[in-house]
Amino acid sequence: MSDIKQLERTVSNLSPTDLAQFRTWFLEFDARVWDEQIETDLKAGKLNALIAEARAEFEQGKARPL
């Protein structure tokens, strides 16, 4: 059985309380991994084109306050 299938089976069998705890943990884990990836991509220059495009649009008045 693959690791994914085993995880699916394990998660499917969690009690509602344990599932809620797992969900909270996973959301925090996923956000941390995402943040680390963004930081890595930023340091590697992979976001430079997007940053330049956003700045150009801002300077052209195409942005609005959030």
C-alpha positions as CSV (number, residue, x, y, z in Angstrom):
1,M,0.0,0.0,0.0
2,S,1.3,3.4,-0.9
3,D,2.1,6.0,1.8
4,I,-0.7,8.2,0.5
5,K,-3.3,5.4,0.6
6,Q,-2.2,4.5,4.2
7,L,-2.5,8.2,5.2
8,E,-6.0,8.4,3.6
9,R,-7.1,5.3,5.5
10,T,-5.6,6.6,8.8
11,V,-7.2,10.0,8.4
12,S,-10.5,8.5,7.4
13,N,-10.6,6.5,10.7
14,L,-9.8,9.5,13.0
15,S,-12.4,10.5,15.6
16,P,-14.0,13.9,15.0
17,T,-11.8,15.3,17.8
18,D,-8.6,13.9,16.4
19,L,-9.6,14.9,12.9
20,A,-10.1,18.5,14.1
21,Q,-6.7,18.5,15.7
22,F,-5.1,17.0,12.6
23,R,-6.8,19.6,10.4
24,T,-5.5,22.4,12.5
25,W,-2.0,20.9,12.5
26,F,-2.1,20.3,8.7
27,L,-3.3,23.8,7.9
28,E,-0.4,25.3,10.0
29,F,2.1,22.9,8.4
30,D,0.9,23.7,4.9
31,A,1.1,27.4,5.5
32,R,4.6,27.1,6.8
33,V,5.7,25.0,3.8
34,W,4.1,27.6,1.5
35,D,5.9,30.4,3.2
36,E,9.2,28.6,3.0
37,Q,8.7,28.0,-0.7
38,I,7.8,31.7,-1.4
39,E,10.9,32.8,0.6
40,T,13.1,30.3,-1.4
41,D,11.6,31.5,-4.7
42,L,12.1,35.1,-3.8
43,K,15.7,34.6,-2.9
44,A,16.3,32.8,-6.1
45,G,14.8,35.6,-8.1
46,K,11.9,33.6,-9.4
47,L,9.4,36.3,-8.5
48,N,11.3,39.2,-9.9
49,A,9.2,39.4,-13.1
50,L,6.0,39.4,-11.2
51,I,7.3,42.1,-8.8
52,A,8.4,44.2,-11.7
53,E,5.0,43.8,-13.4
54,A,3.1,44.8,-10.2
55,R,5.3,47.8,-9.7
56,A,4.8,48.9,-13.3
57,E,1.0,48.6,-12.9
58,F,1.1,50.5,-9.7
59,E,3.1,53.3,-11.3
60,Q,0.7,53.4,-14.2
61,G,-2.2,54.0,-11.7
62,K,-3.7,50.5,-12.4
63,A,-3.7,49.7,-8.7
64,R,-6.2,50.6,-6.1
65,P,-6.1,50.5,-2.3
66,L,-7.2,47.3,-0.6
